[in-house]
Amino acid sequence: MSVLKISINDLVNNSNILEKYDYIEIEDKKTHKLKGVFISGKTVDEFKKYLKKQKQKNIQEKLESFNKIIPMPAGSLANKSIQSIKSEMDI
């Protein structure tokens, strides 16, 4: 995977650089702090899948922590949206 770290000004002045790298870290030249990341079109689908998997993992961890406080029958909230759960509970 090819990576590059540049400033926003460098990116604006040379937008062709976007085609050469899988992702580019955008940093502030003065403070050297990371400001953002550009992800190329060829890796964006893979990144979206990763984010979706992380989101599902986070939701599952929260449900498990709630189940420790308020036990519920196994699978009773599986694959349900917050809206459907609220409507079932009349909240």
N, C-alpha and C positions, 0 to 999 in steps of 0.2 A: 504494500500500500504506500503510495507516495504522498508525502505531507510537506507543506510549506508554511512558514510563519512570516506574514507580511503586514504592513500597515494598510489602512483603508486608502490612503493616498496612492500607494503603490498599486493597489488593486484597481483603482479608478484610472490611473495612468496607463495600465497595461492589463486590460481585461482579457486578453488572449491567454493569459496565464491560467485561467480557470479550466481550460481544456486539458492541461498537462498534469493535473493533480487530482487525487481522489478526494481529498479535503484540504482546506486552507484555513489556518488559524489567523484571525484578524487581531492584531494587538496595537495598543496605543504606543507610539514611538517614544514618547517622553517618559511614561511610567512603566512601560513594558508589561502592562496588565492585559490579559486576554479579554477582548471585547466581544468576540463571537467566533463562529465557525461557519465556513461555506462548505457545503457538501455537494460534490459533483452529481450530475444526473445519473451517472452509471452506478453510483452506490446509494442513491436515495431510497430505493425500494428496500434494500437490505436494512438501512437505518430505520425506516418506518416500521419494519417487522420487529426490530430490536426494541424500539420504543413501545410498541403495542404489548410485547411480551413483558417488559418491565412494568408497564401500567397494570397488567393483569396480575402480575406477581405482587405488586404493592396492594392492590385491592384484596387479594387473597390473604395477605398478611394482616390487613386491617380486620377482615372478617374473622380470622382466627383469634385475634386479640379480643374482639367483641364477644366471641363465643366463650372465651375464658371468663368473662364478666357475666354474660347472660347466655347460658347454654341453650342451644337450639337443636332441633333434630338435624342429623347429618344431611347435608344437601338441600335443606329447605330454602336457602338463599342462592344456591348455585345458579349461575347464568341469568340472574334477574337484575333488572335495572333498579336504580334507586327509586324511580317514579313508580314502578310496579310494586315494589315493596311497600312504599308509602301508601299507595292506594289500597293494598290488601290490609294494611294496619289502620286505615282510616285516619291518617295523620294529616 
